[in-house]
């Protein structure tokens, strides 16, 4: 249950990206969850739960499109290739989130506070400036510098992770 709850948003997002309506995504997600629950005994602990769950979701999405041949916009082979590529992206998102957390931890405390105010609390640049007693221009410039630092750190961290994975 813990594995499912910690990854359900990725499974749902994967499904939602592949079907035309939220109602269809909800139905397929529910079917996927039911299959995962019923077949959990076949899951091998220590392996990639997300990859396993996305394979189940992939099959449910393909069944959905097979049942709607007249509504299909992709050739069957193209649809499968697209679904497989999207699954790879969803599987690797853990690595990206870990890299982002690592990079956020490396920021100075003041920069982390600006990020927290602006994105976690959803404050406008103007309200962040008022709260920190700075001008909006100063906050805007600080955010640009922080974004650049995060982008550089993410690029470096992900390159190191991919090299470590190849070794």
ABEGO torsion letter per residue (X at the ends): XAAAAAAAAAAAAAAAAABABAAAAAAAAAAAAAAAAAAAAABBBGBBAAAAAAAAAAAAAAAAAAAAAAABABBAAAAAAAAAAAAAAAAAAAAAAAAAAAAAAABBAAAAAAAAAAAAAGBBAAAAAAAAGBBAAAAAAAAAAAAAAAAAAAAAAAAAAAAAAAX
